[in-house]
């Protein structure tokens, strides 16, 4: 995929809760349509970083910008996909996906066209009239992801969206999110504990230290897609990231265990 040169996100910030430092001079940029994965020891402040990028939290020092403007959910279109599927139980699949478009008062004909298109991309055809209690956890997460991509989001934030899924479903969802991203260009910042997932998905992998979090590595993944997790290049890059993350985790008092397999 050809990367655009436009910078979508610029962030340089430090954050504290009283005397407790969470982030210490975190600084990076994300280009338009880039897929960036963020990893780090448990409790290092990855979710706090997403809250700042979503405009839900103002950093103690510094700032976060989208297209050189301060992040403001009222001005910019920011989508957030959480760990647990955030479907609305009283709406069917189609109407769940359409929520953001209708909030923005898009014409109904346009809503139908966009929803039809993304339902086909995420493989939910035939389930449009089903309600959340009638579909699996993986399908609910597809609905949440489809809703995030349906709007013209400036930025899609994903906070370990596959962590609660079983391994086969997780592997399938990883392939599907790449397919959606390649069909509907968006800038993604994706938090995960799973290094294989990060190397499989990301154009870059950013590794944070334990608190106060600093960027310890910002690694470009120069592997063509689709990526072969058994290739020597993939294995070497994953091992490089794992070595650093284990070192950071041991410093924080908890070593990282490597998953058996993630695609």
C-alpha positions as CSV (number, residue, x, y, z in Angstrom):
1,X,0.0,0.0,0.0
2,X,1.4,3.4,-0.9
3,X,1.5,5.7,2.1
4,X,0.5,9.3,1.8
5,X,3.0,11.9,3.0
6,X,0.4,14.1,4.9
7,X,0.7,14.0,8.7
8,X,-2.6,13.2,10.3
9,X,-1.7,13.1,14.0
10,X,1.0,14.9,15.9
11,X,1.4,14.4,19.6
12,X,3.9,15.6,22.1
13,X,2.7,15.4,25.7
14,X,3.4,14.4,29.3
15,X,0.6,13.5,31.7
16,X,0.2,13.3,35.5
17,X,-2.5,12.5,37.9
18,X,-1.4,14.7,40.8
19,X,2.1,13.6,41.7
20,X,1.8,10.3,39.7
21,X,3.5,10.6,36.3
22,X,1.8,8.4,33.6
23,X,3.5,9.7,30.4
24,X,6.9,11.4,30.1
25,X,7.4,13.3,26.9
26,X,5.6,11.0,24.5
27,X,6.2,12.3,21.0
28,X,5.3,10.8,17.6
29,X,3.5,11.5,14.3
30,X,1.2,9.3,12.3
31,X,0.7,9.8,8.6
32,X,-2.7,9.7,6.8
33,X,-3.9,6.2,6.3
34,X,-1.1,4.7,8.3
35,X,-1.8,1.7,10.6
36,X,0.2,2.2,13.8
37,X,0.2,-0.4,16.6
38,X,1.1,0.6,20.2
39,X,2.5,-2.0,22.7
40,X,3.9,-1.8,26.2
41,X,3.9,-3.4,29.6
42,X,0.5,-3.7,31.3
43,X,-0.5,-0.5,33.1
44,X,2.0,1.7,31.2
45,X,-0.7,4.1,30.0
46,X,-1.7,2.9,26.6
47,X,-5.4,3.5,27.2
48,X,-4.6,6.9,28.6
49,X,-2.8,7.7,25.4
50,X,-6.0,6.7,23.4
51,X,-8.1,8.9,25.7
52,X,-5.8,11.8,24.9
53,X,-6.0,11.1,21.2
54,X,-9.8,10.8,21.4
55,X,-10.0,14.2,23.0
56,X,-11.5,12.7,26.2
57,X,-8.5,13.7,28.3
58,X,-6.3,16.9,28.1
59,X,-2.6,16.2,28.8
60,X,-1.0,17.9,31.7
61,X,1.7,19.3,29.4
62,X,2.0,19.5,25.6
63,X,-0.7,18.8,23.1
64,X,-2.2,16.4,20.5
65,X,-3.2,17.6,17.1
66,X,-5.2,16.2,14.2
67,X,-4.3,17.9,10.9
68,X,-2.5,20.6,12.9
69,X,-5.6,21.4,14.9
70,X,-6.1,20.6,18.6
71,X,-8.0,17.4,19.0
72,X,-11.7,18.2,19.6
73,X,-14.4,15.5,19.1
74,X,-16.9,18.2,18.3
75,X,-14.8,19.3,15.3
76,X,-13.0,16.2,14.1
77,X,-14.5,12.8,13.4
78,X,-12.9,10.3,15.7
79,X,-14.0,6.7,15.9
80,X,-13.2,4.4,18.9
81,X,-13.4,0.6,19.0
82,X,-13.3,-0.8,22.5
83,X,-12.2,-4.1,24.0
84,X,-15.8,-5.2,24.4
85,X,-18.3,-4.8,21.5
86,X,-20.2,-1.6,21.9
87,X,-23.3,-2.6,20.0
88,X,-26.7,-1.0,21.0
89,X,-28.9,-3.9,22.0
90,X,-32.2,-2.3,20.8
91,X,-30.9,-1.8,17.2
92,X,-30.3,-4.5,14.6
93,X,-27.0,-4.9,12.7
94,X,-27.8,-2.5,10.0
95,X,-29.0,0.2,12.3
96,X,-26.1,-0.2,14.6
97,X,-23.7,0.4,11.7
98,X,-25.7,3.4,10.6
99,X,-25.8,5.2,14.0
100,X,-22.9,7.5,13.3
101,X,-24.1,8.4,9.9
102,X,-27.5,9.3,11.1
103,X,-26.2,11.3,14.0
104,X,-24.4,13.4,11.4
105,X,-27.7,13.7,9.5
106,X,-26.4,12.2,6.3
107,X,-29.1,11.6,3.6
108,X,-30.9,8.3,4.1
109,X,-30.0,7.2,0.5
110,X,-26.4,7.8,1.3
111,X,-26.7,6.0,4.6
112,X,-28.1,2.9,2.8
113,X,-25.4,2.9,0.2
114,X,-22.5,3.2,2.7
115,X,-24.0,0.6,5.1
116,X,-24.6,-1.8,2.2
117,X,-21.0,-1.4,1.0
118,X,-19.4,-2.0,4.4
119,X,-21.7,-4.9,5.3
120,X,-20.4,-6.7,2.2
121,X,-16.8,-5.9,3.2
122,X,-17.1,-7.2,6.8
123,X,-19.1,-10.3,5.7
124,X,-22.3,-9.5,7.6
125,X,-24.6,-10.1,4.6
126,X,-27.7,-12.0,5.6
127,X,-27.4,-10.7,9.2
128,X,-28.6,-7.2,8.7
129,X,-31.9,-7.7,10.6
130,X,-30.3,-9.6,13.5
131,X,-30.0,-8.0,16.9
132,X,-26.8,-8.2,19.1
133,X,-28.2,-11.0,21.2
134,X,-28.7,-13.1,18.1
135,X,-25.1,-13.0,16.9
136,X,-21.7,-14.1,18.2
137,X,-19.1,-12.0,20.0
138,X,-16.9,-11.9,16.9
139,X,-19.8,-10.7,14.8
140,X,-20.6,-8.0,17.4
141,X,-17.1,-6.8,17.1
142,X,-17.4,-6.7,13.3
143,X,-20.5,-4.5,13.7
144,X,-18.5,-2.1,16.0
145,X,-15.6,-2.0,13.5
146,X,-18.0,-1.5,10.6
147,X,-19.6,1.4,12.4
148,X,-16.2,3.0,13.1
149,X,-15.3,2.7,9.4
150,X,-18.7,3.8,8.0
151,X,-18.2,7.4,8.9
152,X,-15.5,9.5,7.3
153,X,-13.3,9.2,10.4
154,X,-10.2,11.4,10.6
155,X,-8.8,8.8,13.1
156,X,-9.8,5.3,14.2
157,X,-8.7,4.4,17.7
158,X,-8.8,0.7,18.6
159,X,-8.2,-0.5,22.2
160,X,-7.3,-4.2,22.1
161,X,-10.5,-4.9,20.1
162,X,-9.8,-8.7,19.8
163,X,-8.6,-9.4,23.3
164,X,-11.8,-11.2,24.4
165,X,-12.1,-13.3,21.3
166,X,-11.1,-17.0,21.0
167,X,-7.9,-17.6,19.0
168,X,-9.5,-18.7,15.7
169,X,-11.9,-15.8,15.8
170,X,-9.1,-13.4,16.6
171,X,-7.0,-14.6,13.7
172,X,-10.0,-14.2,11.4
173,X,-10.7,-10.7,12.7
174,X,-7.1,-9.6,12.2
175,X,-7.3,-10.6,8.6
176,X,-10.7,-8.8,8.2
177,X,-9.6,-5.6,9.8
178,X,-6.7,-5.4,7.3
179,X,-9.2,-6.1,4.5
180,X,-11.5,-3.3,5.7
181,X,-8.6,-0.9,6.1
182,X,-7.3,-1.6,2.6
183,X,-10.8,-1.1,1.2
184,X,-11.7,2.0,3.2
185,X,-8.6,4.1,3.8
186,X,-8.4,5.4,7.4
187,X,-5.7,6.4,9.9
188,X,-5.6,3.8,12.7
189,X,-3.9,3.7,16.1
190,X,-4.3,0.2,17.5
191,X,-3.3,-0.8,21.1
192,X,-2.5,-4.4,21.7
193,X,-0.5,-6.6,24.1
194,X,0.0,-9.2,21.4
195,X,3.3,-8.6,19.6
196,X,2.5,-11.0,16.7
197,X,-0.7,-9.1,16.2
198,X,1.2,-5.8,16.2
199,X,3.8,-7.0,13.6
200,X,1.1,-8.7,11.5
201,X,-1.1,-5.6,11.4
202,X,1.0,-2.5,11.7
203,X,3.0,-0.3,9.3
204,X,4.8,0.7,12.5
205,X,5.1,-0.7,16.1
206,X,5.6,1.8,18.9
207,X,6.7,0.3,22.2
208,X,6.2,2.2,25.4
209,X,8.2,1.8,28.6
210,X,6.6,1.2,32.0
211,X,5.3,4.3,33.9
212,X,6.1,7.0,33.4
213,X,5.7,5.9,29.8
214,X,8.3,6.9,27.2
215,X,8.7,5.7,23.7
216,X,11.4,3.0,23.7
217,X,11.1,1.9,20.1
218,X,9.3,3.1,17.0
219,X,9.9,0.3,14.4
220,X,8.7,0.4,10.8
221,X,7.5,-3.0,9.6
222,X,9.0,-3.3,6.2
223,X,7.2,-6.6,5.3
224,X,4.8,-6.9,2.4
225,X,1.2,-7.9,3.0
226,X,-0.2,-10.5,3.4
227,X,2.5,-11.3,6.0
228,X,3.7,-14.8,6.7
229,X,4.1,-15.2,10.5
230,X,6.4,-18.2,9.9
231,X,8.8,-16.3,7.7
232,X,12.3,-15.6,9.0
233,X,11.8,-11.9,8.6
234,X,8.6,-11.9,10.6
235,X,10.0,-14.1,13.3
236,X,13.1,-11.9,13.6
237,X,11.2,-8.7,14.0
238,X,8.8,-10.2,16.5
239,X,11.7,-11.5,18.5
240,X,13.4,-8.1,18.5
241,X,10.2,-6.5,19.8
242,X,9.6,-9.3,22.3
243,X,13.1,-8.9,23.7
244,X,12.7,-5.2,24.4
245,X,9.2,-5.6,25.8
246,X,10.2,-8.4,28.1
247,X,13.1,-6.3,29.4
248,X,10.6,-3.4,30.0
249,X,8.1,-5.8,31.6
250,X,10.7,-7.3,33.9
251,X,11.7,-3.8,35.0
252,X,8.0,-3.2,35.8
253,X,7.9,-6.6,37.7
254,X,5.9,-8.7,35.2
255,X,7.4,-10.6,32.2
256,X,5.6,-10.9,28.9
257,X,4.5,-14.3,27.8
258,X,4.5,-14.9,24.1
259,X,1.2,-16.2,22.5
260,X,1.3,-19.5,20.7
261,X,0.1,-18.0,17.4
262,X,-1.7,-15.0,16.2
263,X,-2.4,-14.2,12.5
